[in-house]
Amino acid sequence: MRRALIFVACLGTAITVAGCGGTTDGKASVPGGAVPGGSVPGAPGSTEPAATTADPPTAFDAAAGVGLPAEAMRANLAGSVVSQFMTLRERTGYIVTPTALNAVDVLTGRQKWSVPVAGKPGDPYNQSTPFVNETGPRPPAVGDRLAVGAVPVRMPEQGTTPAYITLSVVAADKTSGTKAWQADVKVSDDQYADAGNATTQVVAVTDQAVVATYSQDDDHITAALDPATGKTLWQRKDYLAGSLHGTVLVGTDFNVAENDSMTQATALDLTTGQQKWIGARQSYGLTMIQADPALVVANRTDYGSGHAFLLFLDPATGAEKAKIEGAHDFGISNYGDCLYDQQSVLTCEEDGVLTGYDAKTAAKLWSLPDQATNRVAPSVTVAWHGALYGRTQGGQPIVLDAKTGKDKATDNVGAAPVLVSAYAGIGVDDDGAPKAYPVKK
């Protein structure tokens, strides 16, 4: 049996292109017609009511929270969001469930559309059991035209052809909800296999390819699909795509001839799957972090020492541009959690230290705690458009400036969201139920 550790790259959940903020195909999304701090109507021709917007927001209306579908996210007993199944774009939340891809207006709670997944769910109870875990489908990816989700599906036997598990990728027009296609990529020939606790993710949506992955125990598969038809362009076993840099796709490669317990970073051509370079060799745990396309960012555990590192690699060659070593814990360790603000700053928390880095150069910008100024590190839940959102050590919502690390808003922030747009912050209430808190300012 192959053994390797896969680490979570974003706070509370693994990160997708769509999962850690408000971008479209790696570009910052700007609400149509929105003026920061102003009041704007909904989309032209729609019946959506006007809404207060800010980019980035610094306060949310806690008293006007809108309930969202329970499938949007799940929290543990402490109230921390552990699993996210929703991507936020402007005022629309895109939610993936074991049976459908849905869109909801987060300011009204109204469902906008629903596209069913054809086939029997491979892991039907992942989002409904009393246990909260980090497996299951990752939040949908949203491009210029398509919203795309991925789930495992169990295809029934056909006569003498036994049943099998697929990575099923569903694409829909992000505005109308018209189903564009469903692609079913076989991931197991074992007729007795199930997809329990599998992780499925759409890593990227571009006009050249849709990239999706399936991971369960020792099975790891990546498929690139035609965005117009869903036809498979290429697929690769023992490989999990993680980040896209123009036409260079970088992921964790489990097929290492030197030692089958090692992993490495392997770069592929987006449309052909042709290998371009190999880096971060002799790793044990390796995860690509969604950040600026100018750098490949990897959370790496060294195979020999077990020490954790944050690596910054050149996406063209795989050459190491910078390396930051984490704390030396006993045994194998993970560097920490990182969040990209979708503009210019990557913020990482490691061993109680919160640090901001220039996302294009890896230059250190600031760090907390700072004894000289008597400042401590808050718990950050999301980064978006130059702002960090989270809670102080006393549990109060706070907003920091992502570039400087300085306090941006400390009073009446209203909520500590895990998703943010110019329209709302998304989190959970005291009972752990998903809620959208409208932007106040």
KAWORA-V292067 format. One record per backbone hydrogen bond with DSSP energy under -1.0 kcal/mol. CO is the residue of the C=O (numbers start at 1). NH is the residue of the N-H. Records with the same first field share a line. If there is no record, write none. Layout:
CO=NH ; NH
This chain:
9=338
22=29
24=27
27=24
31=34
35=38
38=53
40=51
43=46
48=42
51=40
53=37
59=440 ; 441
60=62
61=64
66=436
69=72
72=85
74=82 ; 83
76=79
80=76
83=74
85=96
87=94
89=92
91=106
92=89
93=104
94=87
95=102
99=117
100=97
101=115
102=95
103=112 ; 113
104=93
105=109
110=105
113=103
115=101
120=154
122=195
123=126
125=128 ; 129
141=148
145=174
146=143
147=172
148=141
149=170
151=168
152=122
153=166
155=164
158=161
161=158
164=155
165=187 ; 188
166=153
167=185
168=151
169=183
170=149
171=180 ; 181
172=147
173=177
178=173
181=171
183=169
185=167
190=193
195=198
198=136
199=215
200=138
201=213
204=211
209=206
210=225
211=203 ; 204
212=223
213=201
214=221
215=199
216=219
219=216
220=238
221=214
222=236
223=212
224=233 ; 234
225=210
226=230
231=226
234=224
236=222
238=254
240=252
243=250
245=248
247=270
248=245
249=268
250=242 ; 243
251=266
252=240
253=264
254=256
259=262
263=283
264=253
265=279
266=251
267=276
268=249
269=273
274=269
277=267
279=265
282=303
283=263
285=301
287=299
292=295
296=313
297=289
298=311
299=287
300=309
301=284
302=306
306=333
307=302
308=326
309=300
310=324
311=298
312=321 ; 322
313=296
314=318
319=314
322=312
324=310
327=329
337=349
339=347
341=385
344=359
345=341
346=357
347=339
348=355
349=337
350=353
353=350
354=368
355=348
356=365 ; 366
357=346
358=362
363=358
366=356
368=354
370=375
375=370
379=391
382=389
384=387
386=402
387=384
388=400
389=381 ; 382
390=398
391=379
392=395
396=392
398=390
399=408 ; 409
400=388
401=405
406=401
409=399
413=60
419=426
422=54
423=439
424=421
425=437
426=418 ; 419
427=435
429=432
433=429
434=68
435=427
436=66
437=425
438=61
